[in-house]
Amino acid sequence: MAKKHRTLLWAAGGAWLFDAMDVGMLSFVIAALAKEWQLSSAQMGLIGSVSSIGMVFGAVIFGILADKIGRKLQEQVSQSLRTIPEQAVIK
């Protein structure tokens, strides 16, 4: 495997890792929110469902975008739209 292929593999794997972390962390966040905001089981389920539905719409929209502008540019746009607001919240 050439160096550029290994670099691409690591970059794609890293993007996938951070994207998958959102799903993994959701269970911990929902539990903390339930305690803090006194959420019912139905409300916690709604939070989880809305998150999953948002991922479906995002996959469709960014899949279409990738077909139009290319996968590399689409991935950069997608990660920027997700990462920039997260960094603003952290600070």
MARVOVEX-177654 format. One record per residue (C-alpha): residue in one letter; x, y, z. Coordinates in steps of 0.5 Angstrom, whole numbers, padded with zeros to 4 digits, always signed. Layout:
# residues N
AXYZ
...
//
This chain:
# residues 91
M+0000+0000+0000
A+0003+0007-0002
K+0004+0012+0003
K-0002+0017+0000
H-0006+0011+0001
R-0004+0010+0008
T-0005+0017+0010
L-0012+0017+0007
L-0014+0011+0011
W-0012+0014+0017
A-0016+0020+0015
A-0022+0017+0014
G-0021+0012+0020
G-0021+0018+0024
A-0027+0022+0021
W-0031+0015+0022
L-0028+0015+0029
F-0030+0022+0031
D-0037+0021+0028
A-0038+0014+0031
M-0037+0018+0038
D-0043+0022+0037
V-0047+0016+0037
G-0043+0012+0043
M-0043+0019+0047
L-0051+0020+0046
S-0053+0014+0052
F-0048+0018+0057
V-0051+0025+0055
I-0058+0022+0055
A-0057+0019+0062
A-0054+0026+0065
L-0060+0030+0062
A-0065+0025+0065
K-0062+0026+0072
E-0061+0034+0071
W-0068+0036+0067
Q-0072+0030+0070
L-0074+0027+0063
S-0079+0022+0063
S-0077+0015+0059
A-0081+0018+0053
Q-0077+0024+0053
M-0070+0021+0053
G-0073+0016+0047
L-0075+0022+0043
I-0068+0025+0044
G-0065+0019+0042
S-0070+0018+0036
V-0069+0025+0033
S-0061+0024+0034
S-0062+0018+0029
I-0067+0021+0024
G-0062+0027+0024
M-0056+0023+0022
V-0061+0020+0016
F-0062+0026+0013
G-0055+0028+0014
A-0053+0022+0010
V-0058+0023+0005
I-0056+0031+0004
F-0049+0030+0004
G-0049+0024+0000
I-0052+0028-0006
L-0047+0034-0004
A-0041+0029-0005
D-0044+0026-0012
K-0044+0034-0014
I-0038+0037-0011
G-0033+0031-0010
R-0032+0026-0003
K-0026+0030-0001
L-0029+0037-0001
Q-0036+0034+0002
E-0032+0031+0008
Q-0028+0037+0009
V-0035+0041+0009
S-0039+0036+0013
Q-0033+0036+0019
S-0032+0043+0019
L-0040+0044+0020
R-0040+0039+0026
T-0033+0041+0029
I-0033+0049+0029
P-0040+0049+0033
E-0037+0044+0038
Q-0031+0048+0039
A-0035+0054+0040
V-0039+0051+0046
I-0032+0048+0049
K-0029+0055+0050
//
